């Protein structure tokens, strides 16, 4: 909730299930071999970047 009188914020109702979450993590080291190729494959497959929330 917002205390600002001109722009109150109210929570939206949650969409119906099902929900999915994909989390990727990596430990980067000095040796970056293969990183560029893997990143390119992830970008080509649409696995990187932000996606708008669906309602």
C-alpha positions in Angstrom: 0.0 0.0 0.0 1.1 3.6 -0.6 0.9 6.5 1.8 0.9 8.9 -1.2 -2.6 10.4 -1.5 -2.4 11.1 -5.2 -1.2 7.7 -6.3 -2.6 4.9 -4.1 -1.4 1.5 -4.8 -3.6 -1.5 -4.3 -2.5 -5.1 -4.8 -3.8 -7.1 -7.8 -5.4 -10.5 -7.4 -3.1 -13.3 -8.1 -3.6 -15.1 -11.5 -4.8 -18.6 -11.5 -2.1 -21.3 -11.0 0.0 -22.8 -12.5 3.2 -20.8 -11.8 6.6 -21.5 -13.2 10.0 -20.1 -12.1 13.3 -20.7 -13.8 16.4 -19.7 -12.0 19.9 -19.9 -13.4 23.1 -19.3 -11.5 26.7 -19.6 -12.4 30.1 -19.2 -10.7 32.4 -17.2 -13.1 36.0 -18.0 -13.0 39.1 -16.6 -14.8 38.7 -19.2 -17.5 35.8 -18.1 -19.6 36.1 -20.7 -22.3 32.7 -21.7 -23.7 30.8 -18.8 -22.0 30.2 -16.8 -25.2 29.0 -19.8 -27.1 26.6 -20.9 -24.2 25.3 -17.3 -23.9 24.7 -17.1 -27.7 22.7 -20.4 -27.6 20.6 -19.1 -24.6 19.9 -15.9 -26.4 19.0 -17.7 -29.6 16.6 -19.9 -27.7 14.9 -17.0 -26.0 16.3 -18.0 -22.5 17.7 -14.6 -21.6 16.3 -11.2 -20.9 13.2 -9.9 -19.2 9.7 -10.9 -20.1 6.6 -8.9 -19.3 4.3 -10.2 -16.6 1.3 -12.0 -18.0 -2.0 -11.2 -16.3 
